[in-house]
């Protein structure tokens, strides 16, 4: 809800997010190609999380009054249950926080 309110207040007009493919990441930001190329995108993440989307991933770009922002990549289907969380990398590393309190690191339960 708060994100939608923020988007609405900071958009030039009604939100017109576009979907495209990540084609570049460098010190200037991310570039996404949809009907045009969206360059030098800043990314939008929850505080404390930073990620660089791999090339070829499907990404969402939103125009704001002071430029454009990359909202992130479109998540693949997963076997997570409602309320669970997964962090993963392109190389296959993962951390899963399960609803029952277990923590899985690369598929193995972490002994606490």
N, CA, C and O atoms as a GROMACS GRO file, in nm:
protein
  448
    1UNK      N    1   0.081  -0.118   0.000
    1UNK     CA    2   0.000   0.000   0.000
    1UNK      C    3   0.086   0.126   0.000
    1UNK      O    4   0.063   0.216  -0.080
    2UNK      N    5   0.186   0.132   0.089
    2UNK     CA    6   0.270   0.252   0.095
    2UNK      C    7   0.346   0.271  -0.034
    2UNK      O    8   0.368   0.385  -0.077
    3UNK      N    9   0.388   0.160  -0.099
    3UNK     CA   10   0.462   0.172  -0.225
    3UNK      C   11   0.372   0.231  -0.332
    3UNK      O   12   0.416   0.318  -0.409
    4UNK      N   13   0.248   0.187  -0.340
    4UNK     CA   14   0.156   0.241  -0.439
    4UNK      C   15   0.131   0.389  -0.414
    4UNK      O   16   0.124   0.467  -0.509
    5UNK      N   17   0.116   0.428  -0.287
    5UNK     CA   18   0.098   0.570  -0.255
    5UNK      C   19   0.220   0.652  -0.296
    5UNK      O   20   0.207   0.761  -0.352
    6UNK      N   21   0.340   0.598  -0.269
    6UNK     CA   22   0.464   0.667  -0.306
    6UNK      C   23   0.472   0.683  -0.458
    6UNK      O   24   0.504   0.790  -0.509
    7UNK      N   25   0.443   0.574  -0.529
    7UNK     CA   26   0.450   0.577  -0.675
    7UNK      C   27   0.352   0.681  -0.730
    7UNK      O   28   0.388   0.759  -0.818
    8UNK      N   29   0.231   0.682  -0.678
    8UNK     CA   30   0.130   0.775  -0.726
    8UNK      C   31   0.171   0.919  -0.702
    8UNK      O   32   0.155   1.004  -0.790
    9UNK      N   33   0.224   0.948  -0.583
    9UNK     CA   34   0.264   1.085  -0.550
    9UNK      C   35   0.384   1.131  -0.631
    9UNK      O   36   0.396   1.250  -0.660
   10UNK      N   37   0.475   1.040  -0.668
   10UNK     CA   38   0.600   1.077  -0.733
   10UNK      C   39   0.601   1.052  -0.883
   10UNK      O   40   0.706   1.067  -0.947
   11UNK      N   41   0.491   1.015  -0.940
   11UNK     CA   42   0.483   0.991  -1.083
   11UNK      C   43   0.444   1.120  -1.155
   11UNK      O   44   0.375   1.205  -1.098
   12UNK      N   45   0.488   1.134  -1.279
   12UNK     CA   46   0.449   1.248  -1.359
   12UNK      C   47   0.300   1.244  -1.387
   12UNK      O   48   0.232   1.347  -1.383
   13UNK      N   49   0.250   1.129  -1.414
   13UNK     CA   50   0.108   1.106  -1.438
   13UNK      C   51   0.076   0.972  -1.373
   13UNK      O   52   0.146   0.928  -1.283
   14UNK      N   53  -0.029   0.909  -1.418
   14UNK     CA   54  -0.058   0.778  -1.361
   14UNK      C   55   0.061   0.686  -1.390
   14UNK      O   56   0.126   0.698  -1.493
   15UNK      N   57   0.090   0.592  -1.297
   15UNK     CA   58   0.207   0.506  -1.316
   15UNK      C   59   0.201   0.430  -1.448
   15UNK      O   60   0.100   0.366  -1.479
   16UNK      N   61   0.306   0.438  -1.524
   16UNK     CA   62   0.316   0.369  -1.652
   16UNK      C   63   0.441   0.283  -1.652
   16UNK      O   64   0.533   0.306  -1.730
   17UNK      N   65   0.443   0.186  -1.565
   17UNK     CA   66   0.559   0.098  -1.557
   17UNK      C   67   0.570   0.018  -1.686
   17UNK      O   68   0.470  -0.016  -1.748
   18UNK      N   69   0.694  -0.011  -1.726
   18UNK     CA   70   0.718  -0.093  -1.844
   18UNK      C   71   0.802  -0.214  -1.803
   18UNK      O   72   0.877  -0.210  -1.706
   19UNK      N   73   0.786  -0.320  -1.880
   19UNK     CA   74   0.862  -0.443  -1.857
   19UNK      C   75   0.960  -0.458  -1.971
   19UNK      O   76   0.927  -0.434  -2.087
   20UNK      N   77   1.083  -0.497  -1.938
   20UNK     CA   78   1.184  -0.517  -2.041
   20UNK      C   79   1.290  -0.614  -1.995
   20UNK      O   80   1.273  -0.682  -1.893
   21UNK      N   81   1.397  -0.620  -2.068
   21UNK     CA   82   1.506  -0.713  -2.040
   21UNK      C   83   1.632  -0.635  -2.000
   21UNK      O   84   1.670  -0.540  -2.068
   22UNK      N   85   1.695  -0.678  -1.891
   22UNK     CA   86   1.821  -0.614  -1.848
   22UNK      C   87   1.925  -0.643  -1.955
   22UNK      O   88   1.948  -0.759  -1.991
   23UNK      N   89   1.990  -0.537  -2.005
   23UNK     CA   90   2.095  -0.561  -2.105
   23UNK      C   91   2.231  -0.507  -2.064
   23UNK      O   92   2.329  -0.531  -2.134
   24UNK      N   93   2.238  -0.434  -1.951
   24UNK     CA   94   2.369  -0.383  -1.910
   24UNK      C   95   2.364  -0.340  -1.764
   24UNK      O   96   2.262  -0.290  -1.716
   25UNK      N   97   2.475  -0.360  -1.695
   25UNK     CA   98   2.497  -0.310  -1.560
   25UNK      C   99   2.638  -0.255  -1.554
   25UNK      O  100   2.734  -0.325  -1.588
   26UNK      N  101   2.651  -0.131  -1.511
   26UNK     CA  102   2.785  -0.074  -1.495
   26UNK      C  103   2.780   0.033  -1.386
   26UNK      O  104   2.679   0.044  -1.316
   27UNK      N  105   2.885   0.111  -1.372
   27UNK     CA  106   2.891   0.211  -1.265
   27UNK      C  107   2.785   0.320  -1.281
   27UNK      O  108   2.754   0.390  -1.184
   28UNK      N  109   2.728   0.335  -1.400
   28UNK     CA  110   2.623   0.434  -1.423
   28UNK      C  111   2.484   0.381  -1.388
   28UNK      O  112   2.388   0.458  -1.388
   29UNK      N  113   2.472   0.254  -1.360
   29UNK     CA  114   2.343   0.195  -1.326
   29UNK      C  115   2.308   0.082  -1.421
   29UNK      O  116   2.392   0.030  -1.494
   30UNK      N  117   2.181   0.047  -1.419
   30UNK     CA  118   2.130  -0.064  -1.500
   30UNK      C  119   2.063  -0.008  -1.624
   30UNK      O  120   2.005   0.101  -1.621
   31UNK      N  121   2.070  -0.081  -1.734
   31UNK     CA  122   1.996  -0.046  -1.856
   31UNK      C  123   1.899  -0.158  -1.887
   31UNK      O  124   1.933  -0.276  -1.880
   32UNK      N  125   1.776  -0.119  -1.922
   32UNK     CA  126   1.671  -0.215  -1.955
   32UNK      C  127   1.616  -0.178  -2.091
   32UNK      O  128   1.591  -0.061  -2.119
   33UNK      N  129   1.596  -0.279  -2.176
   33UNK     CA  130   1.539  -0.257  -2.309
   33UNK      C  131   1.396  -0.308  -2.309
   33UNK      O  132   1.370  -0.425  -2.278
   34UNK      N  133   1.303  -0.220  -2.344
   34UNK     CA  134   1.163  -0.259  -2.367
   34UNK      C  135   1.129  -0.206  -2.505
   34UNK      O  136   1.191  -0.246  -2.603
   35UNK      N  137   1.031  -0.116  -2.516
   35UNK     CA  138   1.005  -0.054  -2.647
   35UNK      C  139   1.115   0.046  -2.680
   35UNK      O  140   1.130   0.084  -2.796
   36UNK      N  141   1.192   0.089  -2.579
   36UNK     CA  142   1.308   0.175  -2.594
   36UNK      C  143   1.410   0.132  -2.490
   36UNK      O  144   1.385   0.038  -2.414
   37UNK      N  145   1.523   0.200  -2.485
   37UNK     CA  146   1.623   0.166  -2.384
   37UNK      C  147   1.614   0.265  -2.268
   37UNK      O  148   1.611   0.386  -2.288
   38UNK      N  149   1.608   0.212  -2.148
   38UNK     CA  150   1.603   0.291  -2.026
   38UNK      C  151   1.740   0.281  -1.961
   38UNK      O  152   1.777   0.176  -1.910
   39UNK      N  153   1.816   0.392  -1.964
   39UNK     CA  154   1.955   0.392  -1.921
   39UNK      C  155   1.972   0.456  -1.784
   39UNK      O  156   1.886   0.531  -1.738
   40UNK      N  157   2.084   0.424  -1.721
   40UNK     CA  158   2.126   0.484  -1.594
   40UNK      C  159   2.017   0.474  -1.487
   40UNK      O  160   1.991   0.570  -1.414
   41UNK      N  161   1.955   0.358  -1.478
   41UNK     CA  162   1.848   0.339  -1.380
   41UNK      C  163   1.905   0.322  -1.241
   41UNK      O  164   2.002   0.249  -1.220
   42UNK      N  165   1.845   0.390  -1.147
   42UNK     CA  166   1.869   0.364  -1.006
   42UNK      C  167   1.774   0.250  -0.969
   42UNK      O  168   1.669   0.235  -1.030
   43UNK      N  169   1.811   0.172  -0.870
   43UNK     CA  170   1.728   0.059  -0.831
   43UNK      C  171   1.654   0.086  -0.702
   43UNK      O  172   1.699   0.164  -0.619
   44UNK      N  173   1.540   0.023  -0.687
   44UNK     CA  174   1.455   0.038  -0.570
   44UNK      C  175   1.454  -0.094  -0.494
   44UNK      O  176   1.406  -0.195  -0.545
   45UNK      N  177   1.506  -0.093  -0.371
   45UNK     CA  178   1.512  -0.213  -0.288
   45UNK      C  179   1.470  -0.179  -0.146
   45UNK      O  180   1.475  -0.063  -0.106
   46UNK      N  181   1.428  -0.280  -0.070
   46UNK     CA  182   1.409  -0.255   0.074
   46UNK      C  183   1.543  -0.215   0.136
   46UNK      O  184   1.649  -0.257   0.088
   47UNK      N  185   1.539  -0.135   0.242
   47UNK     CA  186   1.662  -0.091   0.308
   47UNK      C  187   1.748  -0.211   0.347
   47UNK      O  188   1.697  -0.311   0.398
   48UNK      N  189   1.877  -0.201   0.322
   48UNK     CA  190   1.971  -0.304   0.361
   48UNK      C  191   1.994  -0.413   0.258
   48UNK      O  192   2.075  -0.502   0.279
   49UNK      N  193   1.923  -0.406   0.146
   49UNK     CA  194   1.940  -0.507   0.040
   49UNK      C  195   1.986  -0.435  -0.086
   49UNK      O  196   1.928  -0.335  -0.127
   50UNK      N  197   2.090  -0.488  -0.147
   50UNK     CA  198   2.140  -0.435  -0.273
   50UNK      C  199   2.160  -0.554  -0.367
   50UNK      O  200   2.207  -0.659  -0.325
   51UNK      N  201   2.124  -0.536  -0.492
   51UNK     CA  202   2.135  -0.644  -0.588
   51UNK      C  203   2.166  -0.586  -0.726
   51UNK      O  204   2.125  -0.473  -0.756
   52UNK      N  205   2.236  -0.660  -0.806
   52UNK     CA  206   2.261  -0.622  -0.945
   52UNK      C  207   2.196  -0.730  -1.031
   52UNK      O  208   2.242  -0.844  -1.033
   53UNK      N  209   2.089  -0.695  -1.103
   53UNK     CA  210   2.018  -0.798  -1.181
   53UNK      C  211   2.102  -0.848  -1.298
   53UNK      O  212   2.163  -0.768  -1.369
   54UNK      N  213   2.105  -0.979  -1.319
   54UNK     CA  214   2.181  -1.034  -1.432
   54UNK      C  215   2.119  -0.996  -1.566
   54UNK      O  216   1.998  -0.974  -1.576
   55UNK      N  217   2.202  -0.989  -1.666
   55UNK     CA  218   2.155  -0.962  -1.802
   55UNK      C  219   2.053  -1.068  -1.842
   55UNK      O  220   2.066  -1.186  -1.807
   56UNK      N  221   1.952  -1.024  -1.915
   56UNK     CA  222   1.850  -1.116  -1.965
   56UNK      C  223   1.731  -1.132  -1.872
   56UNK      O  224   1.626  -1.181  -1.916
   57UNK      N  225   1.743  -1.092  -1.746
   57UNK     CA  226   1.629  -1.102  -1.654
   57UNK      C  227   1.521  -1.003  -1.696
   57UNK      O  228   1.551  -0.897  -1.750
   58UNK      N  229   1.396  -1.039  -1.672
   58UNK     CA  230   1.283  -0.949  -1.701
   58UNK      C  231   1.271  -0.849  -1.586
   58UNK      O  232   1.255  -0.889  -1.470
   59UNK      N  233   1.279  -0.721  -1.618
   59UNK     CA  234   1.279  -0.616  -1.516
   59UNK      C  235   1.163  -0.520  -1.538
   59UNK      O  236   1.106  -0.512  -1.647
   60UNK      N  237   1.128  -0.445  -1.431
   60UNK     CA  238   1.020  -0.346  -1.436
   60UNK      C  239   1.080  -0.208  -1.411
   60UNK      O  240   1.156  -0.189  -1.316
   61UNK      N  241   1.046  -0.112  -1.498
   61UNK     CA  242   1.095   0.025  -1.490
   61UNK      C  243   0.976   0.117  -1.471
   61UNK      O  244   0.873   0.101  -1.536
   62UNK      N  245   0.990   0.215  -1.380
   62UNK     CA  246   0.883   0.310  -1.353
   62UNK      C  247   0.934   0.452  -1.370
   62UNK      O  248   1.035   0.488  -1.311
   63UNK      N  249   0.865   0.535  -1.452
   63UNK     CA  250   0.904   0.675  -1.464
   63UNK      C  251   0.857   0.754  -1.341
   63UNK      O  252   0.746   0.735  -1.293
   64UNK      N  253   0.945   0.841  -1.290
   64UNK     CA  254   0.912   0.932  -1.179
   64UNK      C  255   0.938   1.074  -1.225
   64UNK      O  256   0.989   1.095  -1.335
   65UNK      N  257   0.904   1.171  -1.142
   65UNK     CA  258   0.923   1.310  -1.183
   65UNK      C  259   1.069   1.350  -1.195
   65UNK      O  260   1.101   1.449  -1.261
   66UNK      N  261   1.160   1.275  -1.131
   66UNK     CA  262   1.303   1.309  -1.138
   66UNK      C  263   1.384   1.202  -1.211
   66UNK      O  264   1.504   1.188  -1.185
   67UNK      N  265   1.322   1.127  -1.300
   67UNK     CA  266   1.391   1.023  -1.376
   67UNK      C  267   1.314   0.893  -1.371
   67UNK      O  268   1.193   0.892  -1.348
   68UNK      N  269   1.384   0.784  -1.392
   68UNK     CA  270   1.323   0.652  -1.389
   68UNK      C  271   1.390   0.569  -1.280
   68UNK      O  272   1.504   0.596  -1.242
   69UNK      N  273   1.319   0.470  -1.231
   69UNK     CA  274   1.374   0.380  -1.131
   69UNK      C  275   1.343   0.237  -1.171
   69UNK      O  276   1.234   0.207  -1.221
   70UNK      N  277   1.440   0.149  -1.148
   70UNK     CA  278   1.418   0.006  -1.170
   70UNK      C  279   1.356  -0.053  -1.045
   70UNK      O  280   1.416  -0.048  -0.937
   71UNK      N  281   1.236  -0.110  -1.058
   71UNK     CA  282   1.167  -0.166  -0.942
   71UNK      C  283   1.216  -0.306  -0.907
   71UNK      O  284   1.189  -0.355  -0.798
   72UNK      N  285   1.286  -0.370  -0.998
   72UNK     CA  286   1.336  -0.504  -0.971
   72UNK      C  287   1.306  -0.598  -1.087
   72UNK      O  288   1.257  -0.556  -1.192
   73UNK      N  289   1.337  -0.724  -1.066
   73UNK     CA  290   1.311  -0.825  -1.168
   73UNK      C  291   1.186  -0.903  -1.131
   73UNK      O  292   1.148  -0.909  -1.015
   74UNK      N  293   1.124  -0.961  -1.230
   74UNK     CA  294   1.004  -1.040  -1.209
   74UNK      C  295   1.045  -1.177  -1.158
   74UNK      O  296   1.120  -1.249  -1.224
   75UNK      N  297   0.996  -1.212  -1.040
   75UNK     CA  298   1.037  -1.335  -0.974
   75UNK      C  299   0.987  -1.458  -1.049
   75UNK      O  300   0.878  -1.459  -1.106
   76UNK      N  301   1.070  -1.560  -1.047
   76UNK     CA  302   1.033  -1.688  -1.104
   76UNK      C  303   0.944  -1.761  -1.004
   76UNK      O  304   0.946  -1.732  -0.884
   77UNK      N  305   0.866  -1.854  -1.052
   77UNK     CA  306   0.784  -1.935  -0.962
   77UNK      C  307   0.876  -2.012  -0.869
   77UNK      O  308   0.984  -2.057  -0.908
   78UNK      N  309   0.832  -2.028  -0.746
   78UNK     CA  310   0.913  -2.103  -0.651
   78UNK      C  311   0.823  -2.192  -0.569
   78UNK      O  312   0.701  -2.186  -0.579
   79UNK      N  313   0.885  -2.274  -0.487
   79UNK     CA  314   0.810  -2.366  -0.402
   79UNK      C  315   0.790  -2.308  -0.263
   79UNK      O  316   0.759  -2.382  -0.169
   80UNK      N  317   0.807  -2.176  -0.247
   80UNK     CA  318   0.789  -2.114  -0.117
   80UNK      C  319   0.641  -2.115  -0.078
   80UNK      O  320   0.551  -2.107  -0.161
   81UNK      N  321   0.620  -2.126   0.052
   81UNK     CA  322   0.485  -2.112   0.105
   81UNK      C  323   0.460  -1.966   0.139
   81UNK      O  324   0.555  -1.889   0.156
   82UNK      N  325   0.335  -1.927   0.149
   82UNK     CA  326   0.300  -1.791   0.186
   82UNK      C  327   0.371  -1.753   0.315
   82UNK      O  328   0.366  -1.826   0.414
   83UNK      N  329   0.439  -1.637   0.314
   83UNK     CA  330   0.508  -1.589   0.434
   83UNK      C  331   0.655  -1.626   0.441
   83UNK      O  332   0.726  -1.578   0.529
   84UNK      N  333   0.703  -1.710   0.351
   84UNK     CA  334   0.845  -1.749   0.353
   84UNK      C  335   0.927  -1.654   0.267
   84UNK      O  336   0.872  -1.583   0.182
   85UNK      N  337   1.057  -1.653   0.288
   85UNK     CA  338   1.147  -1.561   0.220
   85UNK      C  339   1.268  -1.636   0.166
   85UNK      O  340   1.323  -1.724   0.233
   86UNK      N  341   1.310  -1.602   0.044
   86UNK     CA  342   1.430  -1.662  -0.015
   86UNK      C  343   1.520  -1.552  -0.069
   86UNK      O  344   1.474  -1.460  -0.137
   87UNK      N  345   1.648  -1.562  -0.040
   87UNK     CA  346   1.752  -1.483  -0.104
   87UNK      C  347   1.831  -1.580  -0.191
   87UNK      O  348   1.865  -1.689  -0.146
   88UNK      N  349   1.860  -1.541  -0.314
   88UNK     CA  350   1.935  -1.632  -0.401
   88UNK      C  351   2.023  -1.552  -0.496
   88UNK      O  352   2.000  -1.434  -0.521
   89UNK      N  353   2.125  -1.620  -0.546
   89UNK     CA  354   2.218  -1.556  -0.640
   89UNK      C  355   2.212  -1.626  -0.775
   89UNK      O  356   2.159  -1.736  -0.787
   90UNK      N  357   2.267  -1.561  -0.875
   90UNK     CA  358   2.274  -1.619  -1.009
   90UNK      C  359   2.352  -1.750  -1.008
   90UNK      O  360   2.322  -1.841  -1.085
   91UNK      N  361   2.452  -1.760  -0.920
   91UNK     CA  362   2.535  -1.879  -0.913
   91UNK      C  363   2.472  -1.998  -0.843
   91UNK      O  364   2.529  -2.106  -0.842
   92UNK      N  365   2.354  -1.978  -0.783
   92UNK     CA  366   2.283  -2.090  -0.722
   92UNK      C  367   2.282  -2.092  -0.570
   92UNK      O  368   2.214  -2.176  -0.510
   93UNK      N  369   2.354  -2.001  -0.505
   93UNK     CA  370   2.350  -1.995  -0.359
   93UNK      C  371   2.212  -1.946  -0.315
   93UNK      O  372   2.152  -1.862  -0.381
   94UNK      N  373   2.162  -1.999  -0.202
   94UNK     CA  374   2.032  -1.954  -0.153
   94UNK      C  375   2.023  -1.964  -0.002
   94UNK      O  376   2.089  -2.047   0.062
   95UNK      N  377   1.940  -1.878   0.054
   95UNK     CA  378   1.903  -1.882   0.195
   95UNK      C  379   1.752  -1.873   0.199
   95UNK      O  380   1.693  -1.782   0.141
   96UNK      N  381   1.688  -1.968   0.269
   96UNK     CA  382   1.542  -1.970   0.278
   96UNK      C  383   1.504  -1.962   0.426
   96UNK      O  384   1.552  -2.041   0.507
   97UNK      N  385   1.416  -1.868   0.459
   97UNK     CA  386   1.360  -1.858   0.593
   97UNK      C  387   1.222  -1.921   0.588
   97UNK      O  388   1.130  -1.869   0.523
   98UNK      N  389   1.207  -2.035   0.657
   98UNK     CA  390   1.084  -2.112   0.655
   98UNK      C  391   0.988  -2.063   0.764
   98UNK      O  392   1.031  -2.005   0.863
   99UNK      N  393   0.860  -2.086   0.744
   99UNK     CA  394   0.758  -2.045   0.840
   99UNK      C  395   0.773  -2.112   0.976
   99UNK      O  396   0.736  -2.055   1.078
  100UNK      N  397   0.828  -2.233   0.979
  100UNK     CA  398   0.841  -2.306   1.105
  100UNK      C  399   0.969  -2.270   1.181
  100UNK      O  400   1.001  -2.333   1.281
  101UNK      N  401   1.043  -2.168   1.133
  101UNK     CA  402   1.163  -2.122   1.202
  101UNK      C  403   1.293  -2.180   1.150
  101UNK      O  404   1.401  -2.136   1.188
  102UNK      N  405   1.283  -2.278   1.062
  102UNK     CA  406   1.405  -2.336   1.006
  102UNK      C  407   1.469  -2.238   0.907
  102UNK      O  408   1.401  -2.157   0.845
  103UNK      N  409   1.602  -2.248   0.893
  103UNK     CA  410   1.678  -2.170   0.796
  103UNK      C  411   1.751  -2.270   0.707
  103UNK      O  412   1.827  -2.353   0.756
  104UNK      N  413   1.727  -2.261   0.577
  104UNK     CA  414   1.794  -2.350   0.482
  104UNK      C  415   1.900  -2.269   0.407
  104UNK      O  416   1.871  -2.163   0.352
  105UNK      N  417   2.022  -2.320   0.406
  105UNK     CA  418   2.131  -2.259   0.330
  105UNK      C  419   2.169  -2.358   0.222
  105UNK      O  420   2.213  -2.469   0.251
  106UNK      N  421   2.153  -2.317   0.098
  106UNK     CA  422   2.177  -2.404  -0.018
  106UNK      C  423   2.105  -2.536  -0.004
  106UNK      O  424   2.158  -2.641  -0.041
  107UNK      N  425   1.981  -2.531   0.049
  107UNK     CA  426   1.897  -2.649   0.060
  107UNK      C  427   1.916  -2.733   0.184
  107UNK      O  428   1.840  -2.826   0.210
  108UNK      N  429   2.018  -2.700   0.263
  108UNK     CA  430   2.046  -2.776   0.385
  108UNK      C  431   2.006  -2.695   0.506
  108UNK      O  432   2.027  -2.574   0.512
  109UNK      N  433   1.947  -2.765   0.605
  109UNK     CA  434   1.902  -2.696   0.725
  109UNK      C  435   2.023  -2.652   0.807
  109UNK      O  436   2.114  -2.730   0.832
  110UNK      N  437   2.021  -2.526   0.848
  110UNK     CA  438   2.127  -2.470   0.931
  110UNK      C  439   2.102  -2.513   1.075
  110UNK      O  440   1.993  -2.490   1.128
  111UNK      N  441   2.201  -2.575   1.138
  111UNK     CA  442   2.187  -2.616   1.277
  111UNK      C  443   2.213  -2.495   1.366
  111UNK      O  444   2.320  -2.435   1.361
  112UNK      N  445   2.114  -2.461   1.445
  112UNK     CA  446   2.126  -2.344   1.532
  112UNK      C  447   2.157  -2.382   1.673
  112UNK      O  448   2.170  -2.295   1.759
   0.00000   0.00000   0.00000
